[in-house]
Amino acid sequence: MEQTEQWTERLLEAEERLGEVHAILSELRRELKDAGRKKDAGALDEAAQRIARYGQLFGELRSAWMSTDD
């Protein structure tokens, strides 16, 4: 059980860092869009969406780990 808790904490840390990266990319995407660089903004939007999906996956995995009684 203790090892699962350690994994859960590390996964939460990774999820939080992805959230920080997502925020940075989203802000940069808006700036690029405002500057008329739509292709670059679109590329960053795709990257930000992927990072958000990874964060969601990590959250789901943590929930699964926390709900099991191994």
Steps between C-alpha positions, in 0.01 A plus 500: 500500500780741585654463155166579335480818707847602381402434139182698548693797639748490212221477246326796664824698474525416129135597452561836669803569282299418190244752620773763519623417150144509368447848647822629341416354160146635512624849582761484224239372256278801572792736450591339169140510384475868591822563305349338190708183515205265465697194383737523795208559734326194356807284556521611863128441543546141389789454743301657785206266430728196509652611829151548643409145394813364672407689815151351487646152449729545800206612712297196399793272574548656845130454574521136401802446722331669794182296465673160500565328830816308406 
